[in-house]
Amino acid sequence: MAQRLVSVIIPTKNSSKTLPITLKSLGGQTYRNIEIVVVDNYSRDTTVEIALKYGARVYRWGPERSAQMNFGARASKGDILYFTNSDFWIHPRVVEDCVEKINEGFDAVVVPNISNPRVGLVARARYFVRLSYLYSGVYEAARCMTRDLFFKVGGFDERLYSNEEYDLHQRIIRSGARVGYIKSFEIHIDEYTFRDLVVKSLYYGGNAINYFRKWRNPMHMTPVRPAFFRKGFLSFLGRRWPIGIYLILLFKLVQFGMAGLGTLLPMSVNPYDKV
């Protein structure tokens, strides 16, 4: 039986710093029948040249990542679609594990995403926060799915460039699709500095209100989700990083405070425009 073709779709915008790591990790996948589709939002650096060097098919499209990913899905050839970012390292078994789940009868797959705690203080805080969410069923989104399901639920909502993956996941769940989980994971390799946290929270906060109006999901509107207080997690954090809980609360308050300000004073300048 021939292997199913998996289309890996990557939206980019001035991504030359991290894209080589992402593409190298895709080149090291244990599942080989993949195509890489890069949809670039008119980068001013060497993103396109890097993508071509690694054998990706490259398209130019904008204005934001939801539109880019929809374009990539339409341009792709695979019957399984896997959406990832240009600043992720992808475990060698991710694609194979996703295909196995879909072959078992699942329609979509959640790929765990964690932060690199060695990048900096903000990244370390986000690492522990993301650990608390793993397999909680909250604040997770399917990144891999059948082509039929993606188009059945309408793809990404192009009005959203914040929380767009959670919006898609909500519609997948409501469609009655079967969603599975795998253990292999992605690592976010280009984590925020404190300045990035402020600027990007302002920018995405201006659009996040559209997601909240659409779903009115209180679980996505609280700075610290209940999953953080799951039995045993706080004691684990206390042993591994005693000051962590206070820094996490501080960063979350800054993040949501800036996002709230962004809804009142929307930023028109994409922080990824800077090269």
ABEGO torsion letter per residue (X at the ends): XBBBBBBBBBBBBGAAAAAAAAAAAAAABABABBBBBBBBBGBABAAAAAAAAAGBBBBBBOABAAAAAAAAAAABABABBBBBBAABBBBAAAAAAAAAAAAAGBABBBBBBBBBAAAEAAAAAAAAAAAAABGAGBGBBBABBBAAAAAAAGEBBAABABGAAAAAAAAAAAAGBBBBBBABBBBBABBBBAAAAAAAAAAAAAAAAAAAAAAGBAAAABABBAAAABBGAAAAAAAABAAAAAAAAAAAAAAAAAAAAAAABBBABBAAABX
